[in-house]
Amino acid sequence: ESDRRLAKHLVGLYYETPDVVEPPMDHDLLRDYIQYARDRVHPELSDLASRELIAAYLDMRRMGGGSGGGSGGRTISATPRQLESLVRLSE
């Protein structure tokens, strides 16, 4: 509760009427829900989803294929780390 008061105070320093909203879900309930999902839900990507992710990743990489500015370097628009993030989101 003291953290909430402090946050409202800090936001109030920059805005006359702070737009602080109460979380839509109780913190304990959210924590329990996440733990339940970790224990019981094990998603897998379908073959189609895998192919789509690979195609989209390759397209993003191709978009950055030109030379960048005067440096003559290549701009990479998608990294392997971004692909890993897309896979996790897709699951």
LUMSERO-242668 format. One line per field, with one value per residue: x, y, z of N, C-alpha, C in turn; residue number from 0; residue in three letters. Coordinates in nm, 3 decimals, padded with zeros to 5 digits. Each point is the difference from the previous one (the first is absolute). Layout:
N
n_u <- (X ...)
n_v <- (Y ...)
n_w <- (Z ...)
ca_u <- (X ...)
ca_v <- (Y ...)
ca_w <- (Z ...)
c_u <- (X ...)
c_v <- (Y ...)
c_w <- (Z ...)
nr <- (NUM ...)
rest <- (Ala ...)
This chain:
91
n_u <- (00.083 00.111 00.028 -00.127 00.006 00.119 -00.047 -00.113 00.080 00.085 -00.104 -00.051 00.130 -00.035 -00.106 -00.088 -00.056 00.070 00.037 -00.010 00.011 -00.103 00.086 -00.027 00.115 -00.044 00.103 -00.057 -00.117 00.059 00.065 -00.114 -00.060 00.103 00.002 -00.132 00.012 00.098 -00.082 -00.106 00.050 00.006 -00.007 -00.044 00.100 -00.098 00.000 -00.129 -00.018 00.072 -00.065 -00.114 00.043 00.044 -00.112 -00.071 00.074 -00.003 -00.130 -00.006 00.072 -00.080 -00.097 00.086 -00.017 -00.057 00.083 00.053 -00.062 00.090 -00.041 -00.092 -00.042 -00.030 -00.124 00.008 -00.112 00.054 -00.001 00.090 00.039 -00.025 00.064 00.092 -00.006 00.004 00.094 00.057 -00.016 00.048 00.082)
n_v <- (-00.120 -00.004 -00.109 -00.036 00.037 -00.058 -00.104 00.006 00.015 -00.094 -00.074 00.029 -00.021 -00.087 -00.047 00.095 -00.073 -00.070 -00.065 -00.024 -00.116 -00.051 -00.094 -00.054 -00.049 -00.066 00.056 -00.041 00.039 00.110 00.012 -00.034 00.087 00.083 -00.026 00.008 00.108 00.041 -00.041 00.053 00.111 -00.083 00.123 -00.037 00.037 00.033 -00.093 00.030 00.007 -00.110 -00.049 00.045 -00.043 -00.110 -00.008 00.031 -00.083 -00.087 00.030 -00.004 -00.110 -00.038 00.051 -00.055 -00.059 00.121 00.083 00.024 00.107 00.081 -00.076 -00.026 00.012 -00.115 00.037 -00.056 -00.038 -00.119 -00.032 -00.097 00.096 00.082 -00.087 -00.013 00.130 00.001 -00.092 00.063 00.112 -00.071 -00.048)
n_w <- (00.000 00.072 -00.073 00.018 00.128 00.008 -00.069 00.072 00.106 -00.043 -00.034 00.119 00.014 -00.093 00.063 -00.031 -00.093 00.089 -00.109 00.129 -00.060 00.061 00.038 -00.119 00.047 00.104 00.063 00.113 -00.050 -00.046 00.116 00.064 -00.082 00.013 00.130 -00.001 -00.078 00.080 00.097 -00.062 -00.047 -00.102 -00.051 -00.119 -00.078 -00.083 -00.094 -00.019 00.131 00.007 -00.106 00.054 00.118 -00.058 -00.072 00.108 00.069 -00.099 -00.007 00.133 -00.010 -00.100 00.078 00.083 -00.117 -00.011 -00.066 00.118 -00.046 00.054 00.100 -00.094 00.128 00.048 -00.021 00.120 -00.062 00.005 00.128 00.018 00.080 -00.102 -00.076 00.096 00.006 -00.132 00.012 00.102 -00.070 -00.101 00.092)
ca_u <- (-00.083 00.088 00.053 -00.106 -00.009 00.120 -00.016 -00.100 00.062 00.096 -00.075 -00.067 00.094 00.005 -00.135 -00.092 -00.089 00.068 -00.087 00.047 -00.111 00.017 00.019 -00.126 00.003 00.074 00.137 00.013 -00.070 00.084 00.116 -00.047 -00.037 00.124 00.058 -00.084 00.030 00.134 -00.004 -00.094 -00.018 00.125 -00.039 00.092 -00.026 -00.034 00.092 -00.039 00.044 00.146 00.034 -00.038 00.098 00.126 -00.019 -00.008 00.134 00.084 -00.045 00.051 00.145 00.021 -00.030 00.117 00.113 00.070 00.110 -00.051 00.063 00.132 00.094 00.014 -00.033 -00.130 -00.093 -00.072 -00.129 -00.051 00.108 -00.045 -00.069 -00.138 -00.067 -00.030 -00.113 -00.120 -00.036 -00.062 -00.132 -00.089 -00.040)
ca_v <- (00.120 00.118 00.014 00.059 00.143 00.064 00.007 00.104 00.129 00.031 00.030 00.128 00.111 00.033 00.017 00.049 -00.111 -00.123 -00.103 -00.126 -00.094 -00.120 -00.117 -00.072 -00.130 -00.004 -00.044 -00.140 -00.083 -00.003 -00.085 -00.138 -00.036 -00.022 -00.125 -00.107 -00.015 -00.058 -00.140 -00.085 00.035 -00.019 00.019 -00.040 00.065 -00.089 00.011 00.119 00.118 00.004 00.048 00.141 00.077 00.002 00.086 00.140 00.037 00.019 00.124 00.113 00.007 00.051 00.143 00.074 -00.043 00.107 00.062 00.108 00.133 00.011 -00.094 -00.118 -00.118 -00.062 00.017 -00.123 00.040 -00.104 -00.079 -00.130 00.020 00.038 -00.123 -00.077 00.068 -00.029 -00.139 -00.006 00.063 -00.084 -00.118)
ca_w <- (00.000 00.001 -00.137 -00.081 00.036 -00.054 -00.146 -00.029 00.027 -00.105 -00.122 00.025 -00.019 -00.142 -00.053 00.103 00.033 -00.046 -00.057 00.057 -00.001 00.081 -00.086 -00.022 00.065 00.125 -00.019 00.043 -00.098 -00.121 00.030 00.003 -00.136 -00.075 00.049 -00.052 -00.143 -00.013 00.040 -00.074 -00.142 -00.075 -00.140 -00.107 -00.129 -00.110 -00.115 -00.075 00.075 -00.012 -00.135 -00.008 00.077 -00.076 -00.118 00.044 00.046 -00.119 -00.064 00.079 -00.023 -00.135 -00.001 00.046 -00.081 -00.072 00.073 00.084 -00.003 -00.058 00.062 -00.083 00.080 -00.022 00.111 00.029 00.053 00.088 00.057 00.051 00.129 -00.031 -00.045 00.121 00.065 -00.079 00.027 00.134 -00.007 -00.081 00.076)
c_u <- (00.087 00.062 -00.103 -00.011 00.118 -00.013 -00.100 00.058 00.095 -00.069 -00.067 00.092 00.002 -00.136 -00.090 -00.093 00.065 -00.102 00.051 -00.121 00.033 00.021 -00.130 -00.006 00.085 00.138 00.017 -00.067 00.081 00.120 -00.039 -00.035 00.124 00.065 -00.078 00.033 00.137 00.001 -00.077 -00.012 00.134 -00.031 00.109 -00.041 -00.037 00.103 -00.030 00.049 00.152 00.043 -00.030 00.099 00.133 -00.011 -00.003 00.136 00.092 -00.039 00.053 00.150 00.029 -00.024 00.120 00.123 00.078 00.115 -00.054 00.082 00.135 00.097 00.023 -00.033 -00.140 -00.086 -00.077 -00.130 -00.061 00.117 -00.053 -00.074 -00.146 -00.080 -00.038 -00.120 -00.130 -00.047 -00.068 -00.139 -00.100 -00.049 -00.117)
c_v <- (00.125 00.023 00.069 00.150 00.076 00.017 00.109 00.138 00.040 00.035 00.136 00.120 00.048 00.025 00.047 -00.111 -00.128 -00.104 -00.137 -00.092 -00.118 -00.119 -00.077 -00.135 00.009 -00.063 -00.148 -00.095 -00.014 -00.091 -00.147 -00.051 -00.032 -00.131 -00.120 -00.027 -00.063 -00.149 -00.088 00.027 -00.008 00.010 -00.047 00.071 -00.106 00.018 00.126 00.126 00.015 00.055 00.148 00.088 00.011 00.093 00.148 00.049 00.027 00.127 00.122 00.016 00.059 00.150 00.083 -00.028 00.108 00.055 00.120 00.126 00.001 -00.101 -00.124 -00.128 -00.049 00.023 -00.128 00.038 -00.105 -00.084 -00.136 00.012 00.040 -00.121 -00.085 00.062 -00.028 -00.144 -00.010 00.062 -00.088 -00.122 00.033)
c_w <- (00.000 -00.137 -00.090 00.029 -00.058 -00.151 -00.037 00.023 -00.112 -00.131 00.013 -00.015 -00.145 -00.061 00.112 00.046 -00.049 -00.047 00.046 00.013 00.091 -00.095 -00.013 00.073 00.126 -00.024 00.037 -00.099 -00.128 00.021 -00.002 -00.140 -00.083 00.044 -00.051 -00.147 -00.021 00.030 -00.099 -00.150 -00.071 -00.150 -00.097 -00.128 -00.103 -00.111 -00.080 00.071 -00.009 -00.135 -00.014 00.075 -00.075 -00.120 00.040 00.046 -00.119 -00.075 00.074 -00.021 -00.138 -00.007 00.042 -00.083 -00.070 00.080 00.073 -00.011 -00.067 00.055 -00.085 00.074 -00.030 00.123 00.019 00.068 00.093 00.048 00.045 00.134 -00.022 -00.048 00.121 00.074 -00.073 00.025 00.135 00.000 -00.074 00.076 00.089)
nr <- (0 1 2 3 4 5 6 7 8 9 10 11 12 13 14 15 16 17 18 19 20 21 22 23 24 25 26 27 28 29 30 31 32 33 34 35 36 37 38 39 40 41 42 43 44 45 46 47 48 49 50 51 52 53 54 55 56 57 58 59 60 61 62 63 64 65 66 67 68 69 70 71 72 73 74 75 76 77 78 79 80 81 82 83 84 85 86 87 88 89 90)
rest <- (Glu Ser Asp Arg Arg Leu Ala Lys His Leu Val Gly Leu Tyr Tyr Glu Thr Pro Asp Val Val Glu Pro Pro Met Asp His Asp Leu Leu Arg Asp Tyr Ile Gln Tyr Ala Arg Asp Arg Val His Pro Glu Leu Ser Asp Leu Ala Ser Arg Glu Leu Ile Ala Ala Tyr Leu Asp Met Arg Arg Met Gly Gly Gly Ser Gly Gly Gly Ser Gly Gly Arg Thr Ile Ser Ala Thr Pro Arg Gln Leu Glu Ser Leu Val Arg Leu Ser Glu)
